[in-house]
Amino acid sequence: MQLDSEGSIALIHADELRDKILARTARTAVVGLGYVGLPLAIELAGTGFSVTGIDSDPEKVRRILAVDPYVEGIAQQHLAELIKSGKLAVTTEAPAMECCDTVSICVPTPLRKTKDPDLSYIVRVCEDLATRIHSGMLIVLESTTYPGTTEEIVLPLLERSGLRVGQDFFLCFSPERLDPGNAKYNTSNIPKIIGGVTPKCIELGQLFYSQVIDQVIAVSSTRAAEMVKLLENTFRMINIGLANEMAIMCDRMNIDVWEVIEAAATKPFGFMPFYPGPGLGGHCIPVDPHYLAWRTKQDGYEARLIDLAAHINAQMPRFIADKVQAALNGQCKPVRGSRIHIIGVAYKRDVPDVRESPALDIIALLEKLGGIITYTDPFVPRLRLDSRVLDSQPIETLAAADCLIIVTDHSQIDYERLVEIAPIIVDTRNALKRIASDNIVRL
């Protein structure tokens, strides 16, 4: 067929991909099978797409094939059915992308020690993809990053192939919005944001995700979509920082910060409750705002509010360590030589994830003061600390502890039993709010 314009070529590629998406015959790849990529791969496969999950970690691939999901909330039976039916295949081999019509990139985007973004995982995938990309392919970056990444980093790498965006292939950004441990919201029912490099990219990206997600909301560009994710988590980080600073101020003035927040929350407008705690954890809230702060510095603007909130949140583990030291002093005991037991080392309730958990900083601070640390966490049976390994202890052993610290308020913990057996408890989560006892020290 003789084509007389680039627009005609683009239209043919777009129409062919649209037909494949609507018929669920589009072959789909998900690169990165962590807490974002694996649930997405399962949703796509469960909706009828043939999905290839790709991860460089052979242990993840082995566990998926053994129907041993390492991500919270994935049903073993459903996973087994998808693998058996052939709708979900997993591999460590990047060449598997070559035969796919869509590629969703869900690789990690950590911060370096200097708080600069580390995009090496994205770059590695895109360099590889540039050698395998073909006409009519839709590529969606889901990894959290700073505004401009898709157009400034990903697009030039892909166009090394000689193909052109919006004409030969289609490029979007769609931020993940998962909340691990949330029983109500999951991949399919959390509204999804999509932005594309061209209008045709946006159209196809929205069409693709609308096959598996209840509501897909298009924004005008990849930059806008990238900024949406950073706004969401910066909003949370700054408001948690305010709650943490309020806790410190209330502590100085001998005011119950939890009572203050609960009373303020009765206002039907103009207030949204956020709660203090031992510090921030997980991959998103402690990390994402730094992407925005770093990016704005490139434009000559200092994100002072982000930096200040990050500083306050980073001080909370030390504030908790000081509370523990004061509580032990009240019992005429020093930290050195005292047996201090941590309740919950995961970064949030009812998840097994310890990434950036404030418990790690609290343990390090108290061990530096000479404390003997043990822990209990029903979701984290073993905790690796540098070259050491700690094992979770049963509740029955806690009677020997000099002090307990509730760092993560898992729902499986018998809190009334803790109050009965512990000489003193430092409660950083208000887990004991319904229990009155002289041995409770509240945040």
Helices and strands as residue ranges (DSSP letters): H 6-23, E 27-31, H 37-46, E 50-54, H 58-65, H 76-85, E 88-91, G 94-99, E 102-105, H 120-130, E 137-141, H 149-149, I 150-154, H 155-158, G 159-161, E 169-173, E 192-196, H 199-209, E 216-218, H 222-252, H 257-264, H 288-298, H 304-330, E 339-343, H 358-368, E 372-376, E 382-385, E 388-391, G 395-400, E 403-406, H 415-421, E 425-427, E 440-442
